[in-house]
Amino acid sequence: MGAMLSASLDYQRIMSKQLTSIQLGLAEILTKLNSLEPAIKNLLYLERMDRLQAEIGGCVILYRQAITESSVFNGGYDAWSTNEVVRSKLFHILHRLADALAEVEHGGWADATTSLYLPAAVFTSLGVNAALGMPRSGMMASAQEVLDLMSRAADPEIENSAAASLRQRIASMTKLSADLSGEGLILPDIDSLAGISLGLGSVRVQDYYAGTTKEQEKCKRIYERRGGGKGGGTNEAGGADNLKEICWTETVQVNPPRQGPVSAFELSLKVMPKFVRDPKNPDSLYSVRQWEPAPDISAQEVPVAGQPLHQADAPSLATRQAASLTSGVGTQALAKATRVRALLARHNDESAYAALNVGALVALSQARQDVFTFFGIKA
């Protein structure tokens, strides 16, 4: 882009191309955000962002439509740029854009998501002002107002700025990484497609069946002779035989007990990268690395050693494997996996915000450089 500005069709085409590049970059960021968890997306797409997107994005669309009309306008670019209807449309775009930027300034909004729309705003403003014939000094002053808003996003001392948020997110991620390390899960510092296996404990499971018993009543009949004499019936003393039944309860074995083989299992939780930077493009600005734990704990058979012993009715290897997860060790493993999943969910949220802040700051830095280049200034 040259230092001398003129309201020419070639110049407007350059501006349109610049806006296309910015919009593609913004679309890439928003696409990445759309792939994140719904909870994160709900926090990012606040009402004010919808309004600003509608205002600034709408101005960009109207400007590009106007530029497209200029290429087929009867009488060429000069006739288009001096046409009263066209100039009225351009002034309308400029006023809408100014209102949106004033809202950003008045609200002190310097967050990453708001700031991502500023590059499109500054180049739309430059394009419209050039078409309206604004002198170079006026265009520089107008651009400087937007650059000042960009600078707020990069100031870590401004509350809720992209830079301040990034600092907070990094501190939070550092704390969460330490908490995960305390649980035995150490996240790698470099991008990798390899998963992590978190050991949760080991246990021996023995097939053991105590057998079954039941209570069974038994009875016995006995005779008692009341009088003297021999034989039954009426005795010499006039007495009679007395038939008496005595009953009691005995425990009877129904199924015999069984003590079978022993198997040992290592319990673990698999954690996989959920979203990693493209290995072919390691400098990509918009990648978000996150971690996704497996939905279930795995139990891998290992050689029998001195692990805690758990007995269960488990005659097959598969049933002993299932019993390992319901053992005392399995209960502790499930509790640990639950804690790790919660920490990873928070870490993923923070990494998403951190990536958004980094992407915004880099995009703003590039846009600032493009504005300087546009005016022929070496930064």
BELSUL-V43254 format. One record per helix or strand. SS is the DSSP state (alpha for helix, beta for strand). FROM is the first residue (numbers start at 1). TO is the last residue. If there is no record, write none. Layout:
SS/FROM/TO + SS/FROM/TO
This chain:
alpha/9/34 + alpha/38/44 + alpha/47/70 + alpha/76/82 + alpha/84/107 + alpha/112/115 + alpha/118/131 + alpha/136/153 + alpha/162/182 + beta/196/209 + beta/212/225 + beta/241/255 + beta/258/275 + beta/290/293 + beta/298/302 + beta/308/312 + alpha/317/325 + alpha/328/374
